[in-house]
Amino acid sequence: MPESTPTKESYNYRGKYLRHYNSEVWLSNGTGGAAYDNPALWAADSTWNITSPWAP
């Protein structure tokens, strides 16, 4: 994972990170076993960009 992109690690489930999959948010460690835990896309889907808040 690039150092410049933040990740969100679970406090209660160490080693599992928030990731997006199919317009949903999941806890995942990227080891496989479930569709949302696909290791091929895990690094890209578990990093987040920090931006300004959206306001209408």
Backbone as XML, in Angstrom:
<?xml version="1.0"?>
<chain id="A" units="angstrom">
  <residue number="1" name="MET">
    <atom name="N" x="0.840" y="-1.171" z="0.000"/>
    <atom name="CA" x="0.000" y="0.000" z="0.000"/>
    <atom name="C" x="0.891" y="1.243" z="0.000"/>
  </residue>
  <residue number="2" name="PRO">
    <atom name="N" x="0.598" y="2.216" z="-0.830"/>
    <atom name="CA" x="1.402" y="3.438" z="-0.809"/>
    <atom name="C" x="1.293" y="4.157" z="0.525"/>
  </residue>
  <residue number="3" name="GLU">
    <atom name="N" x="2.393" y="4.722" z="0.966"/>
    <atom name="CA" x="2.414" y="5.421" z="2.255"/>
    <atom name="C" x="1.552" y="6.686" z="2.243"/>
  </residue>
  <residue number="4" name="SER">
    <atom name="N" x="1.328" y="7.277" z="1.072"/>
    <atom name="CA" x="0.616" y="8.549" z="1.005"/>
    <atom name="C" x="-0.899" y="8.408" z="1.058"/>
  </residue>
  <residue number="5" name="THR">
    <atom name="N" x="-1.419" y="7.196" z="0.972"/>
    <atom name="CA" x="-2.866" y="7.007" z="1.019"/>
    <atom name="C" x="-3.262" y="6.385" z="2.346"/>
  </residue>
  <residue number="6" name="PRO">
    <atom name="N" x="-4.172" y="7.018" z="3.072"/>
    <atom name="CA" x="-4.547" y="6.495" z="4.386"/>
    <atom name="C" x="-5.446" y="5.266" z="4.302"/>
  </residue>
  <residue number="7" name="THR">
    <atom name="N" x="-5.324" y="4.415" z="5.295"/>
    <atom name="CA" x="-6.213" y="3.269" z="5.452"/>
    <atom name="C" x="-6.918" y="3.402" z="6.787"/>
  </residue>
  <residue number="8" name="LYS">
    <atom name="N" x="-7.964" y="2.657" z="6.963"/>
    <atom name="CA" x="-8.752" y="2.685" z="8.201"/>
    <atom name="C" x="-8.747" y="1.281" z="8.796"/>
  </residue>
  <residue number="9" name="GLU">
    <atom name="N" x="-7.872" y="1.045" z="9.775"/>
    <atom name="CA" x="-7.815" y="-0.267" z="10.425"/>
    <atom name="C" x="-8.834" y="-0.333" z="11.557"/>
  </residue>
  <residue number="10" name="SER">
    <atom name="N" x="-9.496" y="-1.467" z="11.677"/>
    <atom name="CA" x="-10.472" y="-1.673" z="12.739"/>
    <atom name="C" x="-9.764" y="-1.707" z="14.093"/>
  </residue>
  <residue number="11" name="TYR">
    <atom name="N" x="-10.346" y="-1.052" z="15.081"/>
    <atom name="CA" x="-9.801" y="-1.084" z="16.434"/>
    <atom name="C" x="-10.079" y="-2.435" z="17.090"/>
  </residue>
  <residue number="12" name="ASN">
    <atom name="N" x="-11.276" y="-2.987" z="16.873"/>
    <atom name="CA" x="-11.679" y="-4.244" z="17.498"/>
    <atom name="C" x="-11.178" y="-5.477" z="16.764"/>
  </residue>
  <residue number="13" name="TYR">
    <atom name="N" x="-10.896" y="-5.353" z="15.477"/>
    <atom name="CA" x="-10.438" y="-6.476" z="14.658"/>
    <atom name="C" x="-9.130" y="-6.080" z="13.993"/>
  </residue>
  <residue number="14" name="ARG">
    <atom name="N" x="-8.046" y="-6.109" z="14.748"/>
    <atom name="CA" x="-6.738" y="-5.688" z="14.244"/>
    <atom name="C" x="-6.366" y="-6.481" z="12.999"/>
  </residue>
  <residue number="15" name="GLY">
    <atom name="N" x="-5.800" y="-5.782" z="12.021"/>
    <atom name="CA" x="-5.407" y="-6.417" z="10.772"/>
    <atom name="C" x="-6.502" y="-6.420" z="9.722"/>
  </residue>
  <residue number="16" name="LYS">
    <atom name="N" x="-7.697" y="-5.939" z="10.083"/>
    <atom name="CA" x="-8.787" y="-5.813" z="9.114"/>
    <atom name="C" x="-9.018" y="-4.327" z="8.861"/>
  </residue>
  <residue number="17" name="TYR">
    <atom name="N" x="-9.238" y="-4.017" z="7.602"/>
    <atom name="CA" x="-9.349" y="-2.626" z="7.178"/>
    <atom name="C" x="-10.677" y="-2.392" z="6.482"/>
  </residue>
  <residue number="18" name="LEU">
    <atom name="N" x="-11.184" y="-1.155" z="6.581"/>
    <atom name="CA" x="-12.370" y="-0.785" z="5.830"/>
    <atom name="C" x="-12.016" y="-0.765" z="4.348"/>
  </residue>
  <residue number="19" name="ARG">
    <atom name="N" x="-12.861" y="-1.373" z="3.543"/>
    <atom name="CA" x="-12.682" y="-1.318" z="2.096"/>
    <atom name="C" x="-14.042" y="-1.216" z="1.453"/>
  </residue>
  <residue number="20" name="HIS">
    <atom name="N" x="-14.078" y="-0.705" z="0.242"/>
    <atom name="CA" x="-15.359" y="-0.640" z="-0.473"/>
    <atom name="C" x="-15.404" y="-1.751" z="-1.502"/>
  </residue>
  <residue number="21" name="TYR">
    <atom name="N" x="-16.574" y="-2.326" z="-1.639"/>
    <atom name="CA" x="-16.801" y="-3.378" z="-2.622"/>
    <atom name="C" x="-18.277" y="-3.341" z="-3.012"/>
  </residue>
  <residue number="22" name="ASN">
    <atom name="N" x="-18.550" y="-3.196" z="-4.299"/>
    <atom name="CA" x="-19.915" y="-3.234" z="-4.805"/>
    <atom name="C" x="-20.809" y="-2.191" z="-4.106"/>
  </residue>
  <residue number="23" name="SER">
    <atom name="N" x="-20.297" y="-0.998" z="-3.943"/>
    <atom name="CA" x="-21.006" y="0.127" z="-3.308"/>
    <atom name="C" x="-21.334" y="-0.120" z="-1.842"/>
  </residue>
  <residue number="24" name="GLU">
    <atom name="N" x="-20.604" y="-1.003" z="-1.190"/>
    <atom name="CA" x="-20.765" y="-1.279" z="0.243"/>
    <atom name="C" x="-19.409" y="-1.174" z="0.923"/>
  </residue>
  <residue number="25" name="VAL">
    <atom name="N" x="-19.414" y="-1.005" z="2.233"/>
    <atom name="CA" x="-18.178" y="-0.951" z="3.014"/>
    <atom name="C" x="-18.073" y="-2.225" z="3.832"/>
  </residue>
  <residue number="26" name="TRP">
    <atom name="N" x="-16.899" y="-2.869" z="3.776"/>
    <atom name="CA" x="-16.652" y="-4.137" z="4.461"/>
    <atom name="C" x="-15.369" y="-4.052" z="5.271"/>
  </residue>
  <residue number="27" name="LEU">
    <atom name="N" x="-15.231" y="-4.936" z="6.270"/>
    <atom name="CA" x="-13.958" y="-5.154" z="6.949"/>
    <atom name="C" x="-13.262" y="-6.291" z="6.223"/>
  </residue>
  <residue number="28" name="SER">
    <atom name="N" x="-12.006" y="-6.096" z="5.885"/>
    <atom name="CA" x="-11.304" y="-7.078" z="5.071"/>
    <atom name="C" x="-9.817" y="-7.071" z="5.390"/>
  </residue>
  <residue number="29" name="ASN">
    <atom name="N" x="-9.168" y="-8.226" z="5.247"/>
    <atom name="CA" x="-7.710" y="-8.278" z="5.386"/>
    <atom name="C" x="-7.031" y="-8.686" z="4.091"/>
  </residue>
  <residue number="30" name="GLY">
    <atom name="N" x="-7.794" y="-8.903" z="3.026"/>
    <atom name="CA" x="-7.235" y="-9.181" z="1.715"/>
    <atom name="C" x="-6.694" y="-10.586" z="1.521"/>
  </residue>
  <residue number="31" name="THR">
    <atom name="N" x="-7.112" y="-11.533" z="2.338"/>
    <atom name="CA" x="-6.592" y="-12.896" z="2.218"/>
    <atom name="C" x="-7.461" y="-13.788" z="1.349"/>
  </residue>
  <residue number="32" name="GLY">
    <atom name="N" x="-8.604" y="-13.314" z="0.911"/>
    <atom name="CA" x="-9.485" y="-14.107" z="0.064"/>
    <atom name="C" x="-10.519" y="-14.854" z="0.891"/>
  </residue>
  <residue number="33" name="GLY">
    <atom name="N" x="-11.273" y="-15.724" z="0.218"/>
    <atom name="CA" x="-12.288" y="-16.507" z="0.900"/>
    <atom name="C" x="-13.693" y="-15.980" z="0.715"/>
  </residue>
  <residue number="34" name="ALA">
    <atom name="N" x="-13.825" y="-14.722" z="0.329"/>
    <atom name="CA" x="-15.140" y="-14.130" z="0.058"/>
    <atom name="C" x="-14.974" y="-13.147" z="-1.094"/>
  </residue>
  <residue number="35" name="ALA">
    <atom name="N" x="-16.048" y="-12.874" z="-1.804"/>
    <atom name="CA" x="-15.973" y="-11.972" z="-2.963"/>
    <atom name="C" x="-15.439" y="-10.591" z="-2.562"/>
  </residue>
  <residue number="36" name="TYR">
    <atom name="N" x="-15.865" y="-10.071" z="-1.415"/>
    <atom name="CA" x="-15.421" y="-8.741" z="-0.984"/>
    <atom name="C" x="-13.981" y="-8.742" z="-0.475"/>
  </residue>
  <residue number="37" name="ASP">
    <atom name="N" x="-13.388" y="-9.896" z="-0.294"/>
    <atom name="CA" x="-12.032" y="-10.013" z="0.264"/>
    <atom name="C" x="-11.008" y="-10.401" z="-0.808"/>
  </residue>
  <residue number="38" name="ASN">
    <atom name="N" x="-11.265" y="-10.023" z="-2.055"/>
    <atom name="CA" x="-10.403" y="-10.364" z="-3.184"/>
    <atom name="C" x="-9.022" y="-9.720" z="-3.032"/>
  </residue>
  <residue number="39" name="PRO">
    <atom name="N" x="-7.952" y="-10.520" z="-2.935"/>
    <atom name="CA" x="-6.621" y="-9.947" z="-2.740"/>
    <atom name="C" x="-6.115" y="-9.131" z="-3.931"/>
  </residue>
  <residue number="40" name="ALA">
    <atom name="N" x="-6.621" y="-9.405" z="-5.143"/>
    <atom name="CA" x="-6.150" y="-8.678" z="-6.325"/>
    <atom name="C" x="-6.527" y="-7.198" z="-6.282"/>
  </residue>
  <residue number="41" name="LEU">
    <atom name="N" x="-7.656" y="-6.871" z="-5.679"/>
    <atom name="CA" x="-8.122" y="-5.483" z="-5.637"/>
    <atom name="C" x="-8.053" y="-4.870" z="-4.249"/>
  </residue>
  <residue number="42" name="TRP">
    <atom name="N" x="-7.599" y="-5.621" z="-3.276"/>
    <atom name="CA" x="-7.658" y="-5.179" z="-1.888"/>
    <atom name="C" x="-6.905" y="-3.870" z="-1.641"/>
  </residue>
  <residue number="43" name="ALA">
    <atom name="N" x="-5.685" y="-3.749" z="-2.109"/>
    <atom name="CA" x="-4.897" y="-2.537" z="-1.838"/>
    <atom name="C" x="-5.566" y="-1.285" z="-2.395"/>
  </residue>
  <residue number="44" name="ALA">
    <atom name="N" x="-6.091" y="-1.373" z="-3.602"/>
    <atom name="CA" x="-6.745" y="-0.203" z="-4.205"/>
    <atom name="C" x="-8.065" y="0.127" z="-3.526"/>
  </residue>
  <residue number="45" name="ASP">
    <atom name="N" x="-8.778" y="-0.894" z="-3.064"/>
    <atom name="CA" x="-10.099" y="-0.672" z="-2.474"/>
    <atom name="C" x="-10.071" y="-0.376" z="-0.980"/>
  </residue>
  <residue number="46" name="SER">
    <atom name="N" x="-8.925" y="-0.484" z="-0.344"/>
    <atom name="CA" x="-8.867" y="-0.225" z="1.099"/>
    <atom name="C" x="-8.092" y="1.047" z="1.423"/>
  </residue>
  <residue number="47" name="THR">
    <atom name="N" x="-7.797" y="1.858" z="0.419"/>
    <atom name="CA" x="-7.183" y="3.162" z="0.649"/>
    <atom name="C" x="-8.211" y="4.244" z="0.334"/>
  </residue>
  <residue number="48" name="TRP">
    <atom name="N" x="-8.074" y="5.364" z="0.985"/>
    <atom name="CA" x="-9.070" y="6.423" z="0.888"/>
    <atom name="C" x="-8.378" y="7.745" z="0.610"/>
  </residue>
  <residue number="49" name="ASN">
    <atom name="N" x="-9.034" y="8.618" z="-0.111"/>
    <atom name="CA" x="-8.528" y="9.956" z="-0.364"/>
    <atom name="C" x="-9.198" y="10.922" z="0.596"/>
  </residue>
  <residue number="50" name="ILE">
    <atom name="N" x="-8.407" y="11.842" z="1.120"/>
    <atom name="CA" x="-8.944" y="12.869" z="2.002"/>
    <atom name="C" x="-9.231" y="14.095" z="1.151"/>
  </residue>
  <residue number="51" name="THR">
    <atom name="N" x="-10.465" y="14.564" z="1.194"/>
    <atom name="CA" x="-10.865" y="15.733" z="0.415"/>
    <atom name="C" x="-11.656" y="16.690" z="1.287"/>
  </residue>
  <residue number="52" name="SER">
    <atom name="N" x="-11.985" y="17.808" z="0.715"/>
    <atom name="CA" x="-12.814" y="18.773" z="1.422"/>
    <atom name="C" x="-14.223" y="18.216" z="1.586"/>
  </residue>
  <residue number="53" name="PRO">
    <atom name="N" x="-14.937" y="18.592" z="2.621"/>
    <atom name="CA" x="-16.314" y="18.103" z="2.789"/>
    <atom name="C" x="-17.189" y="18.615" z="1.656"/>
  </residue>
  <residue number="54" name="TRP">
    <atom name="N" x="-18.161" y="17.788" z="1.300"/>
    <atom name="CA" x="-19.105" y="18.175" z="0.260"/>
    <atom name="C" x="-20.239" y="18.953" z="0.900"/>
  </residue>
  <residue number="55" name="ALA">
    <atom name="N" x="-20.599" y="20.031" z="0.272"/>
    <atom name="CA" x="-21.724" y="20.828" z="0.765"/>
    <atom name="C" x="-22.540" y="21.306" z="-0.429"/>
  </residue>
  <residue number="56" name="PRO">
    <atom name="N" x="-23.835" y="21.116" z="-0.396"/>
    <atom name="CA" x="-24.668" y="21.554" z="-1.521"/>
    <atom name="C" x="-24.760" y="23.076" z="-1.602"/>
  </residue>
</chain>
